[in-house]
């Protein structure tokens, strides 16, 4: 207890200022580290994107022929399916039906009963 009483205000203020400055310096250092990590990761992502675009451009010629093959297959399936079914008039008829009362769509059943006061 005797050592604590001998500490003056100047030493206390010096330690407080030193502590605040260390914390502030570490926070600033963390900001720079985070910015550097962001720069590195975005640079890697851009490099990968450029490589993928180059590969897609090289395969673009093959992709067009694949799309043509897919269109031919779809057309053949459509023609085959249309010959299997009966010919329909393709007329759409909408009949209006009056909805009957149903407790499933009634809001009154969702309300709680008020308790009786005695």
N, CA, C and O atoms as CSV, one atom per row, in Angstrom:
chain,resi,resn,atom,element,x,y,z
A,1,UNK,N,N,0.828,-1.186,0.000
A,1,UNK,CA,C,0.000,0.000,0.000
A,1,UNK,C,C,0.865,1.238,0.000
A,1,UNK,O,O,0.471,2.287,-0.509
A,2,UNK,N,N,2.013,1.112,0.559
A,2,UNK,CA,C,2.923,2.250,0.661
A,2,UNK,C,C,3.461,2.649,-0.712
A,2,UNK,O,O,3.647,3.834,-0.987
A,3,UNK,N,N,3.715,1.652,-1.580
A,3,UNK,CA,C,4.236,1.958,-2.912
A,3,UNK,C,C,3.191,2.655,-3.775
A,3,UNK,O,O,3.529,3.501,-4.603
A,4,UNK,N,N,1.938,2.302,-3.585
A,4,UNK,CA,C,0.870,2.915,-4.369
A,4,UNK,C,C,0.706,4.392,-4.005
A,4,UNK,O,O,0.390,5.204,-4.875
A,5,UNK,N,N,0.909,4.742,-2.779
A,5,UNK,CA,C,0.737,6.121,-2.341
A,5,UNK,C,C,1.864,7.000,-2.857
A,5,UNK,O,O,1.675,8.207,-3.002
A,6,UNK,N,N,3.036,6.431,-3.140
A,6,UNK,CA,C,4.176,7.230,-3.588
A,6,UNK,C,C,4.133,7.551,-5.085
A,6,UNK,O,O,4.923,8.369,-5.556
A,7,UNK,N,N,3.211,6.911,-5.852
A,7,UNK,CA,C,3.133,7.163,-7.288
A,7,UNK,C,C,2.486,8.521,-7.497
A,7,UNK,O,O,1.434,8.813,-6.929
A,8,UNK,N,N,3.130,9.358,-8.324
A,8,UNK,CA,C,2.595,10.701,-8.554
A,8,UNK,C,C,1.712,10.753,-9.780
A,8,UNK,O,O,1.644,9.803,-10.559
A,9,UNK,N,N,1.049,11.855,-9.936
A,9,UNK,CA,C,0.145,12.067,-11.061
A,9,UNK,C,C,0.893,12.061,-12.392
A,9,UNK,O,O,0.338,11.630,-13.402
A,10,UNK,N,N,2.095,12.512,-12.414
A,10,UNK,CA,C,2.837,12.574,-13.666
A,10,UNK,C,C,3.088,11.169,-14.218
A,10,UNK,O,O,2.978,10.947,-15.424
A,11,UNK,N,N,3.429,10.211,-13.328
A,11,UNK,CA,C,3.637,8.840,-13.795
A,11,UNK,C,C,2.326,8.199,-14.262
A,11,UNK,O,O,2.310,7.446,-15.236
A,12,UNK,N,N,1.233,8.500,-13.562
A,12,UNK,CA,C,-0.061,7.948,-13.967
A,12,UNK,C,C,-0.480,8.483,-15.336
A,12,UNK,O,O,-0.940,7.715,-16.181
A,13,UNK,N,N,-0.330,9.763,-15.559
A,13,UNK,CA,C,-0.691,10.352,-16.844
A,13,UNK,C,C,0.212,9.824,-17.957
A,13,UNK,O,O,-0.253,9.603,-19.075
A,14,UNK,N,N,1.483,9.622,-17.665
A,14,UNK,CA,C,2.415,9.085,-18.646
A,14,UNK,C,C,2.020,7.661,-19.044
A,14,UNK,O,O,2.037,7.325,-20.228
A,15,UNK,N,N,1.670,6.835,-18.082
A,15,UNK,CA,C,1.247,5.461,-18.382
A,15,UNK,C,C,-0.071,5.438,-19.178
A,15,UNK,O,O,-0.225,4.635,-20.098
A,16,UNK,N,N,-1.005,6.304,-18.828
A,16,UNK,CA,C,-2.274,6.378,-19.550
A,16,UNK,C,C,-2.041,6.820,-20.993
A,16,UNK,O,O,-2.601,6.229,-21.916
A,17,UNK,N,N,-1.231,7.839,-21.195
A,17,UNK,CA,C,-0.936,8.313,-22.543
A,17,UNK,C,C,-0.203,7.242,-23.344
A,17,UNK,O,O,-0.482,7.060,-24.529
A,18,UNK,N,N,0.726,6.534,-22.715
A,18,UNK,CA,C,1.442,5.456,-23.384
A,18,UNK,C,C,0.478,4.332,-23.779
A,18,UNK,O,O,0.584,3.802,-24.886
A,19,UNK,N,N,-0.446,3.961,-22.912
A,19,UNK,CA,C,-1.430,2.921,-23.213
A,19,UNK,C,C,-2.344,3.319,-24.366
A,19,UNK,O,O,-2.595,2.518,-25.267
A,20,UNK,N,N,-2.846,4.566,-24.339
A,20,UNK,CA,C,-3.704,5.027,-25.426
A,20,UNK,C,C,-2.952,5.066,-26.748
A,20,UNK,O,O,-3.508,4.701,-27.784
A,21,UNK,N,N,-1.712,5.497,-26.728
A,21,UNK,CA,C,-0.946,5.573,-27.972
A,21,UNK,C,C,-0.651,4.183,-28.527
A,21,UNK,O,O,-0.666,3.997,-29.744
A,22,UNK,N,N,-0.385,3.210,-27.670
A,22,UNK,CA,C,-0.137,1.845,-28.143
A,22,UNK,C,C,-1.405,1.272,-28.782
A,22,UNK,O,O,-1.341,0.666,-29.852
A,23,UNK,N,N,-2.534,1.457,-28.142
A,23,UNK,CA,C,-3.793,0.949,-28.697
A,23,UNK,C,C,-4.091,1.626,-30.033
A,23,UNK,O,O,-4.484,0.947,-30.982
A,24,UNK,N,N,-3.917,2.935,-30.133
A,24,UNK,CA,C,-4.171,3.664,-31.378
A,24,UNK,C,C,-3.230,3.195,-32.487
A,24,UNK,O,O,-3.655,3.022,-33.630
A,25,UNK,N,N,-1.955,2.988,-32.153
A,25,UNK,CA,C,-0.985,2.523,-33.155
A,25,UNK,C,C,-1.338,1.131,-33.662
A,25,UNK,O,O,-1.214,0.857,-34.856
A,26,UNK,N,N,-1.769,0.263,-32.779
A,26,UNK,CA,C,-2.148,-1.092,-33.199
A,26,UNK,C,C,-3.381,-1.044,-34.102
A,26,UNK,O,O,-3.454,-1.790,-35.078
A,27,UNK,N,N,-4.341,-0.187,-33.794
A,27,UNK,CA,C,-5.526,-0.061,-34.635
A,27,UNK,C,C,-5.172,0.454,-36.029
A,27,UNK,O,O,-5.689,-0.049,-37.026
A,28,UNK,N,N,-4.306,1.439,-36.100
A,28,UNK,CA,C,-3.865,1.958,-37.398
A,28,UNK,C,C,-3.132,0.870,-38.176
A,28,UNK,O,O,-3.337,0.728,-39.382
A,29,UNK,N,N,-2.286,0.105,-37.504
A,29,UNK,CA,C,-1.568,-1.000,-38.140
A,29,UNK,C,C,-2.550,-2.046,-38.675
A,29,UNK,O,O,-2.353,-2.567,-39.773
A,30,UNK,N,N,-3.594,-2.358,-37.920
A,30,UNK,CA,C,-4.607,-3.312,-38.377
A,30,UNK,C,C,-5.347,-2.800,-39.610
A,30,UNK,O,O,-5.678,-3.581,-40.502
A,31,UNK,N,N,-5.606,-1.503,-39.668
A,31,UNK,CA,C,-6.262,-0.926,-40.846
A,31,UNK,C,C,-5.401,-1.150,-42.080
A,31,UNK,O,O,-5.908,-1.566,-43.122
A,32,UNK,N,N,-4.101,-0.877,-41.973
A,32,UNK,CA,C,-3.214,-1.066,-43.121
A,32,UNK,C,C,-3.105,-2.541,-43.510
A,32,UNK,O,O,-3.028,-2.857,-44.698
A,33,UNK,N,N,-3.098,-3.435,-42.546
A,33,UNK,CA,C,-3.033,-4.865,-42.847
A,33,UNK,C,C,-4.292,-5.306,-43.576
A,33,UNK,O,O,-4.209,-6.061,-44.545
A,34,UNK,N,N,-5.465,-4.847,-43.126
A,34,UNK,CA,C,-6.722,-5.220,-43.779
A,34,UNK,C,C,-6.788,-4.682,-45.212
A,34,UNK,O,O,-7.238,-5.384,-46.117
A,35,UNK,N,N,-6.343,-3.442,-45.418
A,35,UNK,CA,C,-6.338,-2.882,-46.767
A,35,UNK,C,C,-5.403,-3.655,-47.678
A,35,UNK,O,O,-5.725,-3.877,-48.845
A,36,UNK,N,N,-4.245,-4.071,-47.165
A,36,UNK,CA,C,-3.301,-4.848,-47.961
A,36,UNK,C,C,-3.894,-6.206,-48.323
A,36,UNK,O,O,-3.729,-6.670,-49.452
A,37,UNK,N,N,-4.576,-6.843,-47.388
A,37,UNK,CA,C,-5.204,-8.137,-47.671
A,37,UNK,C,C,-6.295,-7.988,-48.729
A,37,UNK,O,O,-6.422,-8.833,-49.615
A,38,UNK,N,N,-7.070,-6.934,-48.638
A,38,UNK,CA,C,-8.105,-6.684,-49.646
A,38,UNK,C,C,-7.504,-6.469,-51.018
A,38,UNK,O,O,-8.036,-6.963,-52.012
A,39,UNK,N,N,-6.407,-5.740,-51.086
A,39,UNK,CA,C,-5.742,-5.497,-52.361
A,39,UNK,C,C,-5.223,-6.804,-52.961
A,39,UNK,O,O,-5.364,-7.039,-54.162
A,40,UNK,N,N,-4.627,-7.650,-52.127
A,40,UNK,CA,C,-4.081,-8.925,-52.603
A,40,UNK,C,C,-5.197,-9.828,-53.114
A,40,UNK,O,O,-5.066,-10.428,-54.180
A,41,UNK,N,N,-6.291,-9.931,-52.366
A,41,UNK,CA,C,-7.366,-10.834,-52.766
A,41,UNK,C,C,-8.090,-10.341,-54.013
A,41,UNK,O,O,-8.459,-11.159,-54.855
A,42,UNK,N,N,-8.307,-9.040,-54.164
A,42,UNK,CA,C,-8.957,-8.535,-55.372
A,42,UNK,C,C,-8.042,-8.694,-56.573
A,42,UNK,O,O,-8.520,-8.919,-57.685
A,43,UNK,N,N,-6.747,-8.583,-56.373
A,43,UNK,CA,C,-5.798,-8.775,-57.470
A,43,UNK,C,C,-5.819,-10.225,-57.937
A,43,UNK,O,O,-5.779,-10.487,-59.139
A,44,UNK,N,N,-5.882,-11.167,-57.002
A,44,UNK,CA,C,-5.945,-12.580,-57.372
A,44,UNK,C,C,-7.254,-12.893,-58.095
A,44,UNK,O,O,-7.268,-13.674,-59.046
A,45,UNK,N,N,-8.356,-12.282,-57.643
A,45,UNK,CA,C,-9.650,-12.527,-58.264
A,45,UNK,C,C,-9.666,-11.993,-59.695
A,45,UNK,O,O,-10.216,-12.630,-60.593
A,46,UNK,N,N,-9.054,-10.809,-59.908
A,46,UNK,CA,C,-9.008,-10.245,-61.250
A,46,UNK,C,C,-8.170,-11.117,-62.175
A,46,UNK,O,O,-8.527,-11.313,-63.337
A,47,UNK,N,N,-7.065,-11.638,-61.671
A,47,UNK,CA,C,-6.215,-12.502,-62.491
A,47,UNK,C,C,-6.952,-13.783,-62.873
A,47,UNK,O,O,-6.846,-14.243,-64.010
A,48,UNK,N,N,-7.687,-14.354,-61.944
A,48,UNK,CA,C,-8.451,-15.573,-62.233
A,48,UNK,C,C,-9.566,-15.277,-63.236
A,48,UNK,O,O,-9.854,-16.105,-64.100
A,49,UNK,N,N,-10.199,-14.098,-63.129
A,49,UNK,CA,C,-11.278,-13.734,-64.034
A,49,UNK,C,C,-10.755,-13.561,-65.461
A,49,UNK,O,O,-11.414,-13.962,-66.420
A,50,UNK,N,N,-9.573,-12.965,-65.596
A,50,UNK,CA,C,-8.978,-12.793,-66.919
A,50,UNK,C,C,-8.647,-14.147,-67.524
A,50,UNK,O,O,-8.856,-14.354,-68.719
A,51,UNK,N,N,-8.134,-15.071,-66.721
A,51,UNK,CA,C,-7.808,-16.411,-67.219
A,51,UNK,C,C,-9.066,-17.147,-67.675
A,51,UNK,O,O,-9.048,-17.824,-68.703
A,52,UNK,N,N,-10.150,-17.019,-66.923
A,52,UNK,CA,C,-11.400,-17.681,-67.288
A,52,UNK,C,C,-11.962,-17.081,-68.565
A,52,UNK,O,O,-12.466,-17.818,-69.413
A,53,UNK,N,N,-11.891,-15.755,-68.730
A,53,UNK,CA,C,-12.398,-15.118,-69.939
A,53,UNK,C,C,-11.607,-15.560,-71.161
A,53,UNK,O,O,-12.170,-15.723,-72.243
A,54,UNK,N,N,-10.306,-15.753,-70.993
A,54,UNK,CA,C,-9.488,-16.240,-72.100
A,54,UNK,C,C,-9.883,-17.650,-72.500
A,54,UNK,O,O,-9.932,-17.969,-73.688
A,55,UNK,N,N,-10.164,-18.492,-71.522
A,55,UNK,CA,C,-10.571,-19.870,-71.817
A,55,UNK,C,C,-11.948,-19.904,-72.463
A,55,UNK,O,O,-12.193,-20.725,-73.347
A,56,UNK,N,N,-12.842,-19.033,-72.041
A,56,UNK,CA,C,-14.192,-18.987,-72.620
A,56,UNK,C,C,-14.122,-18.499,-74.061
A,56,UNK,O,O,-14.849,-18.999,-74.919
A,57,UNK,N,N,-13.257,-17.533,-74.334
A,57,UNK,CA,C,-13.129,-17.026,-75.699
A,57,UNK,C,C,-12.580,-18.110,-76.622
A,57,UNK,O,O,-12.973,-18.182,-77.787
A,58,UNK,N,N,-11.687,-18.946,-76.125
A,58,UNK,CA,C,-11.133,-20.025,-76.937
A,58,UNK,C,C,-12.177,-21.096,-77.224
A,58,UNK,O,O,-12.155,-21.703,-78.295
A,59,UNK,N,N,-13.083,-21.335,-76.293
A,59,UNK,CA,C,-14.094,-22.369,-76.456
A,59,UNK,C,C,-15.407,-21.840,-77.029
A,59,UNK,O,O,-16.373,-22.593,-77.156
A,60,UNK,N,N,-15.450,-20.558,-77.374
A,60,UNK,CA,C,-16.691,-19.968,-77.854
A,60,UNK,C,C,-17.146,-20.609,-79.159
A,60,UNK,O,O,-18.345,-20.772,-79.386
A,61,UNK,N,N,-16.213,-20.968,-80.003
A,61,UNK,CA,C,-16.572,-21.600,-81.265
A,61,UNK,C,C,-17.267,-22.941,-81.025
A,61,UNK,O,O,-18.258,-23.249,-81.687
A,62,UNK,N,N,-16.766,-23.725,-80.102
A,62,UNK,CA,C,-17.377,-25.003,-79.776
A,62,UNK,C,C,-18.732,-24.819,-79.106
A,62,UNK,O,O,-19.630,-25.638,-79.300
A,63,UNK,N,N,-18.896,-23.745,-78.313
A,63,UNK,CA,C,-20.159,-23.505,-77.623
A,63,UNK,C,C,-21.282,-23.240,-78.615
A,63,UNK,O,O,-22.420,-23.645,-78.379
A,64,UNK,N,N,-20.982,-22.574,-79.708
A,64,UNK,CA,C,-22.013,-22.305,-80.712
A,64,UNK,C,C,-22.489,-23.606,-81.351
A,64,UNK,O,O,-23.686,-23.772,-81.588
A,65,UNK,N,N,-21.589,-24.514,-81.629
A,65,UNK,CA,C,-22.011,-25.775,-82.224
A,65,UNK,C,C,-22.798,-26.606,-81.207
A,65,UNK,O,O,-23.728,-27.319,-81.583
A,66,UNK,N,N,-22.436,-26.521,-79.930
A,66,UNK,CA,C,-23.195,-27.226,-78.900
A,66,UNK,C,C,-24.619,-26.683,-78.800
A,66,UNK,O,O,-25.565,-27.447,-78.605
A,67,UNK,N,N,-24.769,-25.380,-78.932
A,67,UNK,CA,C,-26.104,-24.789,-78.878
A,67,UNK,C,C,-26.939,-25.229,-80.073
A,67,UNK,O,O,-28.141,-25.458,-79.939
A,68,UNK,N,N,-26.318,-25.346,-81.229
A,68,UNK,CA,C,-27.051,-25.802,-82.408
A,68,UNK,C,C,-27.489,-27.249,-82.242
A,68,UNK,O,O,-28.602,-27.608,-82.625
A,69,UNK,N,N,-26.633,-28.075,-81.679
A,69,UNK,CA,C,-26.983,-29.481,-81.439
A,69,UNK,C,C,-28.137,-29.574,-80.447
A,69,UNK,O,O,-29.061,-30.365,-80.637
A,70,UNK,N,N,-28.083,-28.758,-79.380
A,70,UNK,CA,C,-29.164,-28.767,-78.392
A,70,UNK,C,C,-30.484,-28.333,-79.022
A,70,UNK,O,O,-31.529,-28.907,-78.718
A,71,UNK,N,N,-30.450,-27.328,-79.897
A,71,UNK,CA,C,-31.673,-26.870,-80.558
A,71,UNK,C,C,-32.240,-27.957,-81.456
A,71,UNK,O,O,-33.458,-28.121,-81.524
A,72,UNK,N,N,-31.378,-28.710,-82.151
A,72,UNK,CA,C,-31.856,-29.789,-83.014
A,72,UNK,C,C,-32.488,-30.903,-82.193
A,72,UNK,O,O,-33.514,-31.457,-82.589
A,73,UNK,N,N,-31.893,-31.235,-81.059
A,73,UNK,CA,C,-32.449,-32.284,-80.204
A,73,UNK,C,C,-33.800,-31.866,-79.655
A,73,UNK,O,O,-34.737,-32.664,-79.644
A,74,UNK,N,N,-33.912,-30.628,-79.199
A,74,UNK,CA,C,-35.178,-30.130,-78.647
A,74,UNK,C,C,-36.267,-30.133,-79.712
A,74,UNK,O,O,-37.407,-30.507,-79.435
A,75,UNK,N,N,-35.922,-29.718,-80.928
A,75,UNK,CA,C,-36.910,-29.702,-82.012
A,75,UNK,C,C,-37.379,-31.112,-82.337
A,75,UNK,O,O,-38.570,-31.338,-82.552
A,76,UNK,N,N,-36.443,-32.065,-82.375
A,76,UNK,CA,C,-36.818,-33.450,-82.663
A,76,UNK,C,C,-37.729,-34.009,-81.580
A,76,UNK,O,O,-38.704,-34.697,-81.883
A,77,UNK,N,N,-37.416,-33.716,-80.302
A,77,UNK,CA,C,-38.277,-34.197,-79.221
A,77,UNK,C,C,-39.663,-33.580,-79.285
A,77,UNK,O,O,-40.654,-34.258,-79.014
A,78,UNK,N,N,-39.747,-32.309,-79.637
A,78,UNK,CA,C,-41.037,-31.622,-79.739
A,78,UNK,C,C,-41.889,-32.256,-80.836
A,78,UNK,O,O,-43.080,-32.499,-80.645
A,79,UNK,N,N,-41.277,-32.518,-81.974
A,79,UNK,CA,C,-42.023,-33.143,-83.068
A,79,UNK,C,C,-42.461,-34.561,-82.703
A,79,UNK,O,O,-43.572,-34.967,-83.043
A,80,UNK,N,N,-41.617,-35.309,-82.024
A,80,UNK,CA,C,-41.956,-36.673,-81.626
A,80,UNK,C,C,-43.101,-36.684,-80.621
A,80,UNK,O,O,-44.030,-37.483,-80.736
A,81,UNK,N,N,-43.028,-35.780,-79.624
A,81,UNK,CA,C,-44.085,-35.722,-78.604
A,81,UNK,C,C,-45.413,-35.267,-79.202
A,81,UNK,O,O,-46.468,-35.725,-78.762
A,82,UNK,N,N,-45.388,-34.387,-80.180
A,82,UNK,CA,C,-46.643,-33.887,-80.741
A,82,UNK,C,C,-47.369,-34.981,-81.530
A,82,UNK,O,O,-48.593,-34.932,-81.649
A,83,UNK,N,N,-46.654,-35.953,-82.064
A,83,UNK,CA,C,-47.289,-37.048,-82.802
A,83,UNK,C,C,-47.878,-38.102,-81.870
A,83,UNK,O,O,-48.742,-38.871,-82.291
A,84,UNK,N,N,-47.438,-38.158,-80.624
A,84,UNK,CA,C,-47.931,-39.161,-79.689
A,84,UNK,C,C,-49.315,-38.828,-79.148
A,84,UNK,O,O,-50.109,-39.739,-78.913
A,85,UNK,N,N,-49.623,-37.576,-78.948
A,85,UNK,CA,C,-50.871,-37.179,-78.296
A,85,UNK,C,C,-51.959,-36.884,-79.309
A,85,UNK,O,O,-51.691,-36.644,-80.487
A,86,UNK,N,N,-53.199,-36.906,-78.824
A,86,UNK,CA,C,-54.329,-36.528,-79.658
A,86,UNK,C,C,-54.250,-35.044,-79.956
A,86,UNK,O,O,-53.676,-34.263,-79.197
A,87,UNK,N,N,-54.829,-34.683,-81.059
A,87,UNK,CA,C,-54.878,-33.269,-81.409
A,87,UNK,C,C,-55.927,-32.577,-80.550
A,87,UNK,O,O,-57.068,-33.031,-80.460
A,88,UNK,N,N,-55.540,-31.499,-79.933
A,88,UNK,CA,C,-56.452,-30.752,-79.076
A,88,UNK,C,C,-56.725,-29.402,-79.703
A,88,UNK,O,O,-55.959,-28.913,-80.533
A,89,UNK,N,N,-57.841,-28.808,-79.287
A,89,UNK,CA,C,-58.223,-27.529,-79.873
A,89,UNK,C,C,-57.386,-26.376,-79.312
A,89,UNK,O,O,-57.373,-25.285,-79.882
A,90,UNK,N,N,-56.708,-26.608,-78.229
A,90,UNK,CA,C,-55.892,-25.591,-77.562
A,90,UNK,C,C,-56.693,-24.343,-77.210
A,90,UNK,O,O,-56.173,-23.228,-77.249
A,91,UNK,N,N,-57.974,-24.544,-76.864
A,91,UNK,CA,C,-58.820,-23.435,-76.434
A,91,UNK,C,C,-58.880,-23.456,-74.910
A,91,UNK,O,O,-59.141,-24.496,-74.306
A,92,UNK,N,N,-58.642,-22.329,-74.310
A,92,UNK,CA,C,-58.634,-22.215,-72.862
A,92,UNK,C,C,-60.001,-21.719,-72.400
A,92,UNK,O,O,-60.486,-20.691,-72.872
A,93,UNK,N,N,-60.609,-22.439,-71.492
A,93,UNK,CA,C,-61.916,-22.069,-70.958
A,93,UNK,C,C,-61.784,-21.853,-69.467
A,93,UNK,O,O,-61.242,-22.695,-68.752
A,94,UNK,N,N,-62.282,-20.720,-69.001
A,94,UNK,CA,C,-62.225,-20.404,-67.583
A,94,UNK,C,C,-63.649,-20.386,-67.048
A,94,UNK,O,O,-64.477,-19.587,-67.483
A,95,UNK,N,N,-63.923,-21.265,-66.109
A,95,UNK,CA,C,-65.237,-21.319,-65.472
A,95,UNK,C,C,-65.127,-20.704,-64.087
A,95,UNK,O,O,-64.242,-21.050,-63.304
A,96,UNK,N,N,-66.031,-19.795,-63.803
A,96,UNK,CA,C,-66.038,-19.174,-62.487
A,96,UNK,C,C,-66.865,-20.038,-61.537
A,96,UNK,O,O,-67.987,-20.432,-61.856
A,97,UNK,N,N,-66.296,-20.324,-60.370
A,97,UNK,CA,C,-66.973,-21.150,-59.377
A,97,UNK,C,C,-67.159,-20.304,-58.123
A,97,UNK,O,O,-66.209,-19.711,-57.613
A,98,UNK,N,N,-68.396,-20.256,-57.635
A,98,UNK,CA,C,-68.668,-19.522,-56.403
A,98,UNK,C,C,-68.093,-20.320,-55.244
A,98,UNK,O,O,-68.369,-21.512,-55.115
A,99,UNK,N,N,-67.321,-19.695,-54.425
A,99,UNK,CA,C,-66.707,-20.392,-53.302
A,99,UNK,C,C,-67.694,-20.521,-52.154
A,99,UNK,O,O,-68.323,-19.550,-51.733
A,100,UNK,N,N,-67.807,-21.716,-51.672
A,100,UNK,CA,C,-68.677,-21.967,-50.529
A,100,UNK,C,C,-67.923,-21.610,-49.246
A,100,UNK,O,O,-66.699,-21.473,-49.255
A,101,UNK,N,N,-68.664,-21.460,-48.142
A,101,UNK,CA,C,-68.046,-21.149,-46.862
A,101,UNK,C,C,-67.174,-22.314,-46.425
A,101,UNK,O,O,-67.570,-23.477,-46.502
A,102,UNK,N,N,-65.988,-21.975,-45.970
A,102,UNK,CA,C,-65.082,-22.997,-45.460
A,102,UNK,C,C,-64.412,-22.455,-44.206
A,102,UNK,O,O,-63.934,-21.320,-44.204
A,103,UNK,N,N,-64.370,-23.250,-43.134
A,103,UNK,CA,C,-63.709,-22.750,-41.924
A,103,UNK,C,C,-62.198,-22.591,-42.106
A,103,UNK,O,O,-61.548,-21.942,-41.287
A,104,UNK,N,N,-61.644,-23.163,-43.143
A,104,UNK,CA,C,-60.196,-23.047,-43.359
A,104,UNK,C,C,-59.813,-21.625,-43.751
A,104,UNK,O,O,-58.710,-21.183,-43.429
A,105,UNK,N,N,-60.685,-20.903,-44.432
A,105,UNK,CA,C,-60.339,-19.549,-44.837
A,105,UNK,C,C,-61.057,-18.489,-44.010
A,105,UNK,O,O,-61.053,-17.317,-44.388
A,106,UNK,N,N,-61.661,-18.861,-42.912
A,106,UNK,CA,C,-62.375,-17.915,-42.070
A,106,UNK,C,C,-61.424,-17.298,-41.045
A,106,UNK,O,O,-60.720,-18.014,-40.333
A,107,UNK,N,N,-61.408,-15.995,-40.976
A,107,UNK,CA,C,-60.508,-15.289,-40.054
A,107,UNK,C,C,-61.020,-15.317,-38.610
A,107,UNK,O,O,-60.233,-15.181,-37.674
A,108,UNK,N,N,-62.298,-15.487,-38.430
A,108,UNK,CA,C,-62.873,-15.421,-37.090
A,108,UNK,C,C,-62.380,-16.554,-36.209
A,108,UNK,O,O,-62.305,-16.406,-34.990
A,109,UNK,N,N,-62.041,-17.697,-36.823
A,109,UNK,CA,C,-61.580,-18.836,-36.031
A,109,UNK,C,C,-60.151,-18.649,-35.545
A,109,UNK,O,O,-59.713,-19.354,-34.636
A,110,UNK,N,N,-59.427,-17.724,-36.126
A,110,UNK,CA,C,-58.054,-17.472,-35.705
A,110,UNK,C,C,-57.963,-16.558,-34.503
A,110,UNK,O,O,-56.897,-16.451,-33.897
A,111,UNK,N,N,-59.046,-15.895,-34.141
A,111,UNK,CA,C,-59.031,-14.972,-33.010
A,111,UNK,C,C,-59.195,-15.735,-31.701
A,111,UNK,O,O,-59.888,-16.751,-31.639
A,112,UNK,N,N,-58.558,-15.237,-30.679
A,112,UNK,CA,C,-58.688,-15.881,-29.371
A,112,UNK,C,C,-59.938,-15.366,-28.670
A,112,UNK,O,O,-60.359,-14.228,-28.876
A,113,UNK,N,N,-60.521,-16.219,-27.841
A,113,UNK,CA,C,-61.731,-15.846,-27.119
A,113,UNK,C,C,-61.376,-14.937,-25.955
A,113,UNK,O,O,-60.349,-15.141,-25.308
A,114,UNK,N,N,-62.191,-13.955,-25.681
A,114,UNK,CA,C,-61.987,-13.061,-24.539
A,114,UNK,C,C,-62.460,-13.803,-23.294
A,114,UNK,O,O,-63.586,-14.302,-23.270
A,115,UNK,N,N,-61.622,-13.886,-22.258
A,115,UNK,CA,C,-62.052,-14.587,-21.053
A,115,UNK,C,C,-63.172,-13.832,-20.332
A,115,UNK,O,O,-63.228,-12.603,-20.356
A,116,UNK,N,N,-64.046,-14.584,-19.703
A,116,UNK,CA,C,-65.161,-13.990,-18.985
A,116,UNK,C,C,-64.686,-13.519,-17.617
A,116,UNK,O,O,-63.939,-14.219,-16.934
A,117,UNK,N,N,-65.132,-12.310,-17.219
A,117,UNK,CA,C,-64.792,-11.786,-15.899
A,117,UNK,C,C,-65.892,-12.136,-14.932
A,117,UNK,O,O,-67.070,-11.930,-15.224
A,118,UNK,N,N,-65.524,-12.662,-13.786
A,118,UNK,CA,C,-66.530,-13.023,-12.790
A,118,UNK,C,C,-66.403,-12.145,-11.581
A,118,UNK,O,O,-67.166,-12.295,-10.627
